[in-house]
Amino acid sequence: MKTPRFPASRRSFLAQLTAGAAVAAFAPSIRAQPAAPRKLGVALVGLGGYAKGQLLPALKVTKDCRLAGVVTGSKDKGVQWAKEHGFPETSVYSYDTMARLADNKDIDIVYVVTPNALHAEHTIAAAKAGKHVICEKPMANTVAECDAMLAACRAAKVKLSIGYRLHFDPYHEELRRLVRTGEFGAFTKLTGGFAFKMTRPQWRAERKLAGGGPLMDLGVYVIQEAYMATKAKPVAITAKEQPKTRPEFFKDVEETLTWTTEFSDGARGEFATSYEQSYNRFRAEAAGGWFEIGPAYSYKGLAAKTSRQTLSFEPPVVQQALQMDDFAQCVREGRESRIPGEMGRRDMVIVEAIYASAAAGGKRIEVKG
């Protein structure tokens, strides 16, 4: 008697059955793969040039956040943003209705991008609504306002970060690496400045809104860079406001400021900022080498070198996208931002010392607090 033979179709069926059993055996592990976490929703407070020109494009390439709403003084502008950028019109708020953010579960983070004088008010409002906050630099107009912002965020148990985007740029990270490793030794001579010529009237040249002139807008970058370049603490400031060439334009703010910072380890920094000149640079010198960057503070196109090599980092990064993604991860993981509110307050202590010294005709002011 001949052994029966299965037709080809039956053999195929058995093969498929065996393969199906194998897949079924692994199915639990496949089903166990966690879904990608949802992107955290960001609401922009203030729809000026920085929000539109930098933060909006950055949010289009972030991995962990998305634009989920806006707070604006113009309802029509907010509705237009909603239509163009894919969030509901119910997520458009005015400055007077920020308390209602508490009811919007799609918004996790509020990014405050209003004029400096409004940073404290809007940060506190966002915190009271239970939202984590990124506040654009400078943190506020005074140290007292910084303290109020920190207290509000602590009370609401929300995180506060400052918009110091350069902490996410590889050229500046190289400076911090050199400080951490001591590769060149301690940097003892620091020089740098940030300036451009302001040609049209704007709120940044009004003390009521800006709190000051170029020091608040540009000089804070230089202050930040000096902190990056040393492990030591500033102990004293000597500053001087330079004569105004356009007093009719800069009626109530400085046009140009220069200042010297003394550090606890003996390092010394010579810095400047201006709305009448043009420079964008920083240099740190140590016994074993030096680091130089220029342009130093721009959104892109930075260039740097050391006493040993010319630096090049490719592809270029979107600083604001990395900044916002890092904060989203902090929120998810419950850890503190690398650029917390306390850092913004620290810098405002230096700003106040610079203004105090300049107002006193260049008197040496000890840094406290």
C-alpha angles and dihedrals in degrees: 000000000000120000108248115248123215115233116248091255091058092048088052090050092053091048091052090047091053092047090048091054090052092051090048090053090058096038096095091057091047091050090047093065106114119240117248110269115254118258112258115247118243125198117200115219106207124020101216130130098295094048093048100035101039116009097044094053090044092054089057091064101035117119099205106032142047138189106267104163149341140229113211144155090232117068091191092054091049093050090049090052090050092053094045099042104037109250126119122267087236086072092063111102137178123226088256094054100049090116087071089067085084089073095052110090092181091068116074102156132038119204111203111211101158125119115297095257090061098048095092095046095048096041091052091047091051092048092051087053088057096250127137112241140220110188120197118237135300091049093219143323096268141022088242090060090049089054091052091050092050092048092050093050092047091050092050092043092233129134124251124202132174124230096249095146095173090075085074097049116101095222092058091042088059090057090051090048091054089052093048095049097038088222093155096025123249116332107240103170118055127178132171150123147186124214145147134175112260108214104173133047115261141155091265088073094051116091093207092062104023101036089224142347133277093336090068094043105033109005092065087069090057091048089052092049092051089055090050091053099056142037090212127095126242110252103176142015131204114186140173133193109222121226114276118246091190106034091160089061099041096045101157106011134062120268097200132008132186125188144174122220121202116203130208093247094053096264117141132204130200112198142170143184133186148169090207104053136048126238137124113182150116134192131186122191129195135171091263102040148318142254124212130182130182131186079035109166106031127119090246142348095065119166129194142168140180133210086269107040150359110253124227126175119186139223098031116243131230098235096198093049092054090045094053094042091052091052091049089054090049090054092048095046097039094237130132124262118254086231102045129173090261088065091054090051091049090056093048088057087060092045091054091048091051092051092045092052093047092049089051092054097259099319114167108253122198115226114237134175 
